[in-house]
């Protein structure tokens, strides 16, 4: 499987060149005469949730008979959290005339969708494709984009916070200010706080170097911290946990990988299963000829409770028996 990390900045001339590329696919044929599909993959950043999402996608393709290196080619790229890299990768995948592009996380999906309206794009780890302007409506995309949402039960996560930290009165909302996914989830979490009678204060970061300072400042103001499925915070969760545990501040997270990295708990989706669900949609496009415009955004129905017992012990939190 080909992997690369893009670090160069493409020129405007390259952008114009890509826009004018032929719509014809560059796919070859398999030994049996069937089409060897080429699938380009762009992942925003490396962290456990997105990595699991990608693995589930590849495994889901294999279960449907599409095996990388055998009868399909998967061209994987990681943007290392840099938007400029997303654009450079998107240009390459479009210039390669892939049969389908799999985009993991909102900035990656937006980079590709902004540059092609012809190549089918399947997305995942995007909380609300509609508000991200990737589709006209989640129920009826109307564009070359479809896929799965990683919308987590923010209200249930705040209920979990109340159960684990019943004495909490103020919650710190920790997220990246530039992530549309996070703004969407934070709004839901704040509404849940209003229902529960909890106060809240924002703690936003614009780059990973600010995480330690922002978490430290929150620890002096709040009784608990909540972070949604925010890519920057997820990638820096070890730093968050180190500071929060030292300050005896529990952290409720958007997904399991953040809990494994030291967060207290989450009630969230399984990103591996989300990837497999996304693969089924990709197969419907490649094998069955479905049009992304007519394929509603899908959601994972089941959520899992995950609690880091080591973190709970370090914080002196007793896990209720009903959990």
SVG drawing of the C-alpha trace seen along z (x, -y; Angstrom):
<svg xmlns="http://www.w3.org/2000/svg" viewBox="-33 -31 41 45">
<polyline fill="none" stroke="black" stroke-width="0.4" points="0.0,0.0 1.5,-3.3 1.7,-5.9 3.1,-9.4 3.1,-12.6 2.7,-15.8 4.8,-18.7 5.1,-20.9 2.9,-23.8 1.4,-23.6 1.4,-26.7 -1.7,-28.4 -0.6,-27.2 -1.0,-23.6 -4.4,-24.4 -5.5,-25.6 -4.0,-22.5 -5.9,-20.2 -9.1,-21.9 -8.7,-21.3 -7.8,-17.6 -9.8,-15.0 -12.6,-13.3 -11.5,-9.9 -10.3,-7.4 -6.8,-6.1 -7.8,-2.6 -6.2,0.5 -7.8,4.0 -7.5,7.0 -6.4,10.4 -10.1,11.4 -10.9,8.3 -12.7,6.4 -11.8,2.9 -9.0,2.3 -10.3,-0.6 -8.0,-3.2 -9.1,-4.7 -7.3,-7.8 -7.3,-8.4 -6.7,-11.7 -6.6,-11.7 -6.3,-14.9 -4.0,-13.8 -2.7,-10.8 -4.6,-9.8 -6.4,-6.7 -9.9,-7.6 -9.0,-8.5 -6.5,-5.7 -9.3,-3.2 -11.6,-4.9 -9.2,-4.2 -8.5,-0.6 -12.2,0.1 -12.6,-1.3 -9.8,0.9 -11.1,4.0 -14.7,3.3 -13.5,3.1 -11.7,6.4 -14.8,8.1 -16.7,7.0 -14.0,8.5 -12.0,5.3 -8.5,6.1 -5.7,3.5 -2.8,4.7 -4.9,7.5 -7.8,6.1 -7.8,2.5 -5.1,-0.1 -5.4,-2.2 -3.3,-5.4 -3.1,-6.7 -1.9,-10.1 -1.8,-11.8 -1.8,-15.6 -0.3,-15.7 -2.9,-18.2 -1.9,-20.9 -4.6,-22.4 -2.1,-23.4 -1.1,-19.7 -4.8,-18.8 -4.9,-20.9 -1.7,-19.6 -2.9,-16.0 -6.3,-16.7 -4.7,-18.1 -2.6,-15.0 -5.5,-12.6 -7.6,-14.5 -4.7,-14.7 -4.3,-10.9 -8.0,-10.6 -8.9,-8.2 -12.2,-6.3 -13.1,-7.4 -11.6,-9.5 -12.1,-8.7 -11.6,-11.8 -11.2,-11.4 -12.2,-14.5 -13.8,-17.7 -10.8,-19.8 -9.6,-16.9 -13.1,-16.5 -13.5,-20.2 -10.1,-20.3 -11.1,-17.6 -14.7,-18.7 -13.6,-22.3 -11.5,-21.0 -13.6,-18.4 -17.3,-18.0 -16.8,-14.9 -14.9,-12.3 -17.1,-10.5 -16.0,-11.5 -16.9,-9.3 -16.3,-11.0 -16.1,-9.9 -15.3,-11.5 -17.3,-14.5 -19.8,-15.5 -22.3,-17.5 -21.6,-17.4 -24.4,-19.9 -23.1,-22.7 -19.6,-22.0 -21.1,-22.7 -20.1,-19.4 -23.7,-18.4 -26.8,-20.3 -28.7,-18.3 -27.6,-15.3 -30.7,-13.5 -30.2,-14.3 -26.6,-15.3 -27.1,-16.5 -23.4,-16.6 -20.6,-14.2 -20.1,-13.8 -21.7,-11.2 -20.5,-9.1 -20.8,-8.8 -21.0,-11.2 -19.2,-10.7 -21.8,-12.7 -21.6,-11.5 -24.3,-11.7 -23.1,-15.0 -26.1,-15.1 -25.5,-11.6 -21.8,-12.6 -22.8,-15.5 -25.2,-13.2 -22.2,-10.9 -20.2,-13.8 -22.9,-14.5 -23.0,-10.9 -19.2,-10.6 -18.6,-14.1 -21.9,-15.0 -20.3,-17.9 -19.3,-19.7 -20.9,-23.1 -18.8,-24.5 -17.4,-22.7 -14.5,-23.8 -15.2,-23.4 -11.9,-22.4 -11.6,-22.5 -9.9,-23.9 -11.4,-27.2 -10.9,-26.4 -12.7,-23.0 -16.2,-23.2 -17.0,-19.8 -16.1,-21.0 -18.2,-24.1 -21.2,-22.0 -20.7,-19.6 -19.9,-22.2 -23.2,-23.9 -25.0,-20.6 -22.9,-20.2 -23.7,-23.7 -27.4,-23.1 -27.1,-19.9 -25.3,-21.9 -28.2,-24.4 -30.6,-21.6 -28.5,-20.2 -27.9,-23.5 -24.2,-23.5 -22.2,-26.6 -19.4,-26.5 -16.4,-28.4 -14.6,-28.1 -11.0,-27.0 -10.1,-27.2 -6.7,-26.5 -5.6,-27.5 -2.6,-25.2 -1.2,-22.2 1.4,-24.3 -1.4,-26.1 -2.9,-22.9 -0.9,-22.8 -1.4,-26.5 -5.1,-26.4 -5.8,-23.3 -3.8,-24.7 -5.8,-27.9 -9.1,-25.9 -8.0,-23.9 -8.2,-27.0 -11.7,-27.8 -13.7,-24.6 -14.6,-21.4 -14.4,-19.2 -13.3,-19.5 -15.3,-18.3 -13.7,-17.9 -15.7,-16.6 -14.3,-14.6 -11.8,-17.4 -8.9,-16.3 -6.3,-18.7 -7.3,-17.8 -7.4,-14.1 -3.9,-14.2 -2.7,-16.1 -4.8,-14.2 -1.7,-12.9 -0.8,-16.5 -4.4,-17.3 -4.5,-14.2 -1.1,-14.9 -2.2,-18.4 -5.7,-17.6 -4.8,-14.6 -2.1,-16.6 -4.7,-19.3 -7.3,-16.6 -9.7,-17.7 -11.7,-14.9 -12.0,-15.0 -15.0,-13.7 -14.1,-13.0 -15.7,-12.6 -14.3,-9.2 -12.5,-6.1 -9.0,-6.9 -9.0,-10.0 -9.9,-8.0 -7.1,-5.5 -4.8,-8.4 -5.7,-9.5 -9.2,-11.0 -11.7,-9.9 -14.6,-8.6 -16.7,-8.8 -19.9,-7.5 -19.2,-7.4 -19.1,-5.7 -16.7,-3.0 -14.6,-4.6 -13.5,-1.2 -17.1,-0.2 -17.8,-3.7 -15.0,-3.0 -16.6,0.4 -19.9,-1.3 -18.3,-3.9 -16.7,-1.1 -20.1,0.3 -21.1,-3.0 -18.0,-3.1 -18.7,0.4 -22.2,-0.7 -20.7,-3.5 -17.9,-1.5 -19.6,1.9 -23.3,1.0 -23.0,-2.4 -24.9,-4.4 -24.7,-8.2 -23.4,-9.9 -25.9,-12.7 -28.7,-10.2 -27.1,-8.6 -28.1,-10.1 -25.4,-10.6 -25.3,-7.6 -24.8,-7.5 -23.6,-4.7 -26.4,-3.8 -24.6,-2.0 -22.4,-3.8 -20.1,-2.4 -19.3,-3.5 -15.5,-3.6 -14.0,-4.5 -10.3,-4.8 -10.0,-3.1 -6.4,-4.2 -7.4,-7.8 -10.5,-7.4 -8.2,-6.1 -5.7,-8.9 -8.5,-11.4 -10.1,-9.7 -13.3,-9.1 -15.5,-6.2 -17.3,-4.7 -21.0,-4.3 -22.3,-0.7 -25.0,-1.6 -22.2,-2.4"/>
</svg>
